[in-house]
């Protein structure tokens, strides 16, 4: 059974560092949509979530410099965009012929 990358100790520590930095800098709103952030209640549309600036799927790393805090709603929208881009890329690769023979 495969486990989620977000459940790893490394990711949890990164998430904690990113959120702690945002709290220490008194970040109170989502930089993308302006929604007031809730640091105390998880899984709400305005819950504060750590986000990779360069998505992990596109080579982003778990460094503090590659992290920011945004609201859950924006994080889910960005995740959907990244996920759809990966799906479309796979479809494009699957549609290409595997050899150079004529299609006659």
C-alpha angles and dihedrals in degrees: 000000000000119000127214118262088224090062094061123108090239093056093044091052091048091049092051092050093049093048093044091052091050091050092048089051089050093240105177103165138049108260091217103049106007095240114154107254123235111209094177107054118056127210097027122124090251097042114130112248133180113243133190111237089206103036117246089233089060096050100279117152136222094252126131090240090058093051135087136163119246133161120277092246093057091043091054092048091051091047091053091051092050092045093050091048090054092048092049091048090053091049091051092051092046092052094057116098113253095220140029098244119128117264092225 
